Amino acid sequence: MFRIFVASRSFGRVVDDGVRLLEGVGELAWNPLGRALTSRELQGFLRDVDAALLGNDVCDRAVFESAERLKVVSRHGIGVDAVDLQAATEHGVLVTNTPHVNAVAVAEHALALMLGLLRRIPAADASVKAGRWEGLKFMGGELYGKTLGIVGLGAIGVELARRARGLGMNVLYVKRRRSLELEEQLGLTFKPLNELLKESDIVSIHLPLTDETKGLIGEEEIASMKPNAYIINTARGGIINLNALTQALKAGRLAGAALDVYDSEPPNFNHPLFKLENVILTPHIAAYTVEAVRRMDITAAENILKALKGQIPEHVVNKEVLSRGNLRIRAS
């Protein structure tokens, strides 16, 4: 039987569908540390392992150089910024992910954060639980008629746009390639990033973290936004400059922000951002619904199953490996 190492802390925790799939073909070993693994730790766990199911663990070149038996890395999620794709390709290892499975969950979480900010729900909840009755203190705003700017119109951005339009919002978007079809279907308007930031009442980030997007929303970009605007990030922490965001919020140059992702996770809780009242913070839970986790578990497991059976999984990220002739799987 094959040996499979599961590093993801959420895989199999909510439902067992994916676990049962893998148990049918291999012996499972689990991450014993209860957190994302460093490169050195992962190297130790992946010796003599055929497949790895990873969360946000650091899977760099050193890991691929030491894991001589490794055939497939299945990312339990969408982002692969912690995986060295070039090194994986050079070593003949397939890297897969689970796109689209959590699009609804993340879009709904972004929408919940918008409502929480505009209606000041966390602060109002804390006030009532403290025995106070301060209704007028929590005067809020409506989403209806507001302009939402979506930065990155992938599967999640599209799901958010559908919901926002249903609530009567105007929706602007920016992406690498303009989508005339979606503009017509959903009533969206394409804008360059600088114009989107200036015109939006709420900005929601839905981009992968790459060299190009790291620090994309910095001091200059934030300064161009309306002083009564809000920004939401359920994508990756490094896309927004946290210090620039904090200064703008403290100075009243932004009305508020909601973050589900951070530069490092767990974040530095001593950062000034964590003391601000006009911020809602959640612990990277946007994709955590029972429905999304089930879809993600099954897809991540099926990626491994297909690879170990000599088949090419549907969701290969490093497609270049397919034409190099060095695949470690025995293609059927």
N, C-alpha and C positions, 0 to 999 in steps of 0.2 A: 504493500500500500504506500501511497505518497505521504510525505510529511508536509504539513501545512501549519504555518505560524500565524496566529491572529494577534496583531498588535492593537487594532482598533478597540477602544474601550466601550464603544456603543454597540458593536456587532454582537448580536445574540442576546443582548441585555433586555430587550423589550419583547421580541418575538423569537421563536426558535426555527423559523422556516429555513433561513440560510444555513444555520448550524447543521440541521438535519441533511441538507443537500451535501455539505462537505464531509460529514461523517460517513457518507456512503462510499467515498473514494479514498479517504485518507485518515491519518492520525493527526489530531489537532493538538497544538500546544498554544498556550495563552500568555499574553503579556502579564507578568506578575506584579508590575510596578504601579499600575493604576494611573499612569500618565503617559504622555507622548514620549517616545524613546529618542535618545540621542543617537548619533551615528555609531559611536563606539558600542553602545548597548545593543543596537540593532545588529551590528556585526556579530556579536556573540550569540544572539538568538537565531540567526539565519544560517549558521553553519549546518550543512547536511540537511537543508530544507528545500523542498521543491517549489513551494508557493508561499507568498506572504500577502496577508490582507492587512493593509495599513490604514491608520487614521492620519494624523498630522505628524507622524514620525519622520525623522530626518533620514532620508534614504539617498545618500550621496555616492560619489564615485568609490569611496573606500568600502562602502557596503557591497557594491557590485563586484569589486575586485576580490573581496573575501568570500562571497557567497557563490562558490563555484558550481553548486548544484541547482541554484535558483533558476526557475524557468519563467515565472510570471509574478508580477507585483500588481495586486488588485487594490486600487485605492477605494476606500469606503467613503465615497464622496466625489465631488467634482474636481476641486482644485488639485493640481499636481505640482505646485510650486516648491514642495519639500522633496521632490524626487528629481534626481539628475537624469533627465531623459536621454541626453547624449551618451552618458556612461552606460545606461541600460541598453541602448541600441548597440553600442560597441561590444557589449558582452552577450548580445543575442537574447536579452530578456524582454518579454512583452510587458508593457505597462498599460493598465486599463483603468477606467474610472466608471462612475455611475451617473452619467448626465441625465438631466431632466427629471429624475425620480423625486427630487425634493423641490421642484419649481413652485408647486402650489403652496407648500408649507412655508418656504422662504418669502414668497410674495405676500402671503397672509400675515406673516410676522412683521414685515415691513409696514403693511397697512395698519396693523395693530399699534405699532410704535408711533405712526403718524397720529392716530386717534388719541393715543396716550399723551402725546405732546400737546396737541391742540386743545384737548379737554382736561389736561393736567390731572389725569386719573391717578397716577401713583401718589402725588402729593395730597390729593383729596382723600384718598383711601387712608393714608397715614394720619391725616388730621382727624377723621372720624374715629379711627381706632384709638387715638389718643384722648378721646372724650370731648372733642371740640366740634362746634357746629358753625362753620365759616363759609357758607355758600357763596357769597359775593366775592370772596377772596380768590375763588377758582374760576372766575369768568373765563370762558374759553372761546374757541373759534370753530368754524365749520369747514369741512373739506369741500363742500359743494361750492362750485364756482372758482375754487383755487386752481392755480397752475402748478402741476407736478412735472418736474424735470427728471427723466430717467436716464442715468448715465450707464449705458450698456444694455442694449435691447436683445439679450439672449432669451432663453426659455423663461427665466425668472422675471426678467423685465417685461416680457410679453404678458405673463400672467398678472403682474401688477398693473399693467396698462389696462387690461380688460376690467379689472375690479375698479380702478380709479375712474374709468369712463362710466361705469355703471353707477358711480356715486356723483356723477355730474361734474367731474373735474376736467379741466383742459390739460392735455398731456403733450409735453415736448419730449423729444428723445435725441440722443446722439449715439452713434455707433460707427464702426469703421466703414461699413457699407450701408448706404441708405436703403431702406426697404419700402418701396412705393406700394407694394401689395399690402403690407401691414398698415401703412398710412391710410389707405383706402378702407380696409376692413374695420379698423378700430378708431379711425378719426384722429390719428396722431400727426404731429408736426415735427419735422426734422429741423434741428438747429445745431450749429457749431457749438462746442462746449462753452466758449466765452459768452455767447448770446443766451444759451440755456441757463447758465448760472445767474445772469443779470435779470432774466424775466421770470424765473420760477419762485413760487412761494414756498415750495418744498422740493428738495433735491434728494433723490434716492440713488445710491451707488450699487451697481450690479455688474462689476467687472472682475476678471481674474487678476491676481497680483503677478505682474511681470515687470521686467526692467522698464518698460514703457509706461506702466500705470503706477509704479511706486512713487508716492509723493505727488500724484497727479493733482490732488486738491490741496494746495498749499496756501501760504499767506496771501499771495496776489489773487488767487481764485476766490478765496473766502471773502476778501475785501470787495470783490465785484458783486457779491450777492446782496440782496435787499436786507436791511437791518432787521426786518421783521420776518425773515425767512428761517426755515428749519432745514437741517440736513440729517439724513438717515444713512447708516452704513450697515448692511447685512452681508457684505461681500468679503473683503479682506482688510485688516487693520491698516496695513502699510500704505493704502491708497490715499488716506487723509493724513496730513501732517497734524499730529495730535497737539503739539505745542501751539501751532497757529490757530487751531480750532479752539483750544482752551482760552487763549488770549482774546479772541473775538467774542466768545461767550461771556467772559468776565467783563469786557468793555461794553457790552450791549450792542455789538455790531452784528450779532446774530440772535434770533429769538430763542433758539434751542437746538438740541441735537439728540439723537438716539443712536446708540452703538451696540451692536451685538458681537463685534469683532475688534481685535486689538493688535498692536504691533507685536507683542509677545503674549502668550496665553499659558498660564494665568498672567494677567497684566501686573504692572507696578501699581499697587493700590495706594501708594503714597503720592501718586501724580495728582496735581491740583484739580484735574478734571473730575476726579471722584468726589470732590467736595462741593461741586456746583449743583444748585437746585434746578436749573433749567436743562438738565440732562437726564435721559433715561438710559440705563445700562443693563444689558442682559448678558448671560455667560455663554455666548456662542450657541444659542438654542434654536435659531431660526429654522433649522431643518428637522428639529426634534418633534415630529408627530408620529403617532403609532403607524399611520398609513404610509408616511414617507420612509420611516425606518424599515418597515417591511419591504417596500419596493427596493430600497437601497441594499438591504441584506441579501435579498434574492439575486439582484443584479450583480453584486460583488462576488457572490458565491458562484453564480453561473459563469462569470468571466474566468474564474479559476478552473471550474469543471471542464469548460470547453478547451482551455489551453492544455490541461493535463491529459485530455483525450486526443490531443493532436489536432484540434480544430482551432481556427482563428476566431477569437471572441469578437463580438459586435463592436465593443467600445475600446478599441486599441488607440492609445494616445500617441505613442511613438511609431507611427505608421512606416517610417523609414526602415525600421528593422525587418519589415516583411520582404524587402527586396535585397537585403545584404547577404543572404545565404548563410547566416551564422545562427539562426534560431535554435535555441536549446530544446524546444518542444519537438516531438516527433510528429511531423505533419502527416495527417491521414488523407 
